[in-house]
Amino acid sequence: MADITVKQYKAIADLTVEEGSTEWLAKSIGIFCNLTPDLVAKLTVQELERISKIVQKINDPEENNQELVKKIDYKGERYGFDPNLSKLTVGEFADLETYCAGGFFENINEIMGILYRPIKIEGGNFYSIEEYTGDVLPNHWDDLPMAVVLGATNFFLSIGVSLTTDLANSLVEEEKEI
């Protein structure tokens, strides 16, 4: 996933043909490998099958269990994942909620702009990021590796699973006490 960009991943998500079909696979290969449809059409069946195994791994959640990347160098600037999500401002939270509800891929630039902001001060593992302004930079994150995005997404999913598990365990304990 380190070689796949947000722009490429969004292009795959926007395909309107049936996922897994030969047409979907050919279009996916064209997107991931930056090949024209003419060049993709010249691939042999064996080449297509070999590449298809790689493409299928890209769409397999088990293969894409990326770790959270807290600090990144991107477009000549150092960005940090919000180091204190428990202190999100109302603006950050409201915008994040709105953008997520509007569709992850449709609003990925906005979501990443909330989660990753330029680092102001950095010392070892500690850093602080610029305040959230609500500014939207269209297509700013298009060249970001999807590994970074999936790491952030997995971070939130793991929190959701932990909270759900903790809540269920708490309810069971509470029921035993009654």
N, C-alpha and C positions, 0 to 999 in steps of 0.2 A: 504494500500500500504506500510505501515511501515514494514510489515512482509515479503514482497516480495522483493527478491534481483534482482539486475541487471542481474545476471547470469540466474535466473529463468525466468525473463521477456524475455530475449534474446532467451532462449530455446523455449518459447511459440511462439515468433515471427518467429522462424525458422521451426515450424511445417509445414509439406507439405500436410497435410490433410485438408479437407474443414472445415473452422471455423464454429463452432456450431454443427457439426456432433457429433454423439455419440463417434466416435473414437477420434476426436479432444478433446472432453470433458474428456474422459478417460485419454488421454495423458497429458492434462493440469492438471488434478487432481494429476496424478503421479508426475509431475514436482513440483507443488506447495506444495504438502504434503510429498514429498520425499518418495513416495510409489513405489514399484516394480509393473510391469504390472500384475503379479500374484495376488498381494494384491488388486489392483484396480478391477480386474475381479471378486473378491469375494464380492464386494460391492453390496448391494441390489439396486433395481431400485429406491426405495424411498430415499436411501442415496445418490445415484447418482443425483437425481433430486434436493435434498436439497443442495448438494454441488455445483451443476451447477448454482444455483441462485447466490451463492457467487462468483463463477468464472466469471459469466456474468457481475457482478458489477465491477470486476477488469478491464474489457475491455470497460466499459462505460465511455466515457469522462466526462459526467456530474457527475459521482461519484468520479472522480479522479482530481478534481480541487484543486491541492495541492498548498500551499503557498511556496514562496521562503524561503529556509533555508540558511541564510547567513553564519553561522558558524557551523561546524560539528566536532565531535570527531570520527576519523576513523583510525583503525589499529594503535592505540597508538599515533596518531598525531592529532593536531588541524588544520583544514583546513578552509579557508575562501573563499567565493564567491568573485570574483574580485570586489572590492569595487568601482572601477572607470572605468566602461566600455567605457566611452567617451575618455579614454586615452589608449586604446588598442594599442600595438605596431604593426607595420606592420607584424612582424612574427606571433603574436597572431591572428591577423585578417585573414591573408592569410591561416594559418593552420586551423583555425576554419571554414573558408569558404570551404576549400578543404575537410575537414573531414565531414562536413554537406552534401556537394554535393555527397560524396562517400557513404552515407547511415548512418542514425543516429545509428542504432543498430550495424552495422558493425564497427563503429568508436566511440562507446560510451566511451570507455576508454580514447581515445585521446581527445575527446570533454570535458569530465569531468576534465581531467588533465589540460586543458586550463582554464576552468572556476573556478575550486577549486584548490588552492595551499596552501602549508603550511603557517600558520600565523607566521610572524616574531615578530611583536609587537602588543599587544592588550591592550586596556584600555577602559572598558565599552563597548559602542556600536561601538567604533572606533578600527580599526585594519589595519595593512598593511600585504601584502602577499609577498612571495618570487617572485623574477623576473622569467619570463617565459624563460625556456631554450630550449624548443622544445623536451625535453626527453620524450619518450613514455615508459610507464610502462605497458606492456601487462597484461591484466586481473586484474590490480590493483584494479579497482573499482567494480569487480564482486560481492562482498559481500555488496555493498552499497544498502541501502533501496531505492526502486524505488520512494518512496515519495520525496526524495531529488532530484532525476533526474527530475521527473515530475514537481516539484516546479520550477526548473531552466528553464525547457521547457516552462511552463506556463508563466513565467516571460517574456521570449522572444516573445511568441505568443501575450501576452497582449500589449507589446510595438508595435508589428506589427499592431495590430488592432487599437491602439490609433493613430499611425502615419498615417494609411490609412484613418481613420475617419477625422483626422485633415487636411489631404491633400484634401479630398473630400469637407470638409466645406470651406476650403480656396479657392478652385476652384469655388464653388458656389458664395462666396462673391465677388471674382474677376469678375465673369461673371455678377453679378448684377451691379457692378461699371461701366462696359463697356456699 
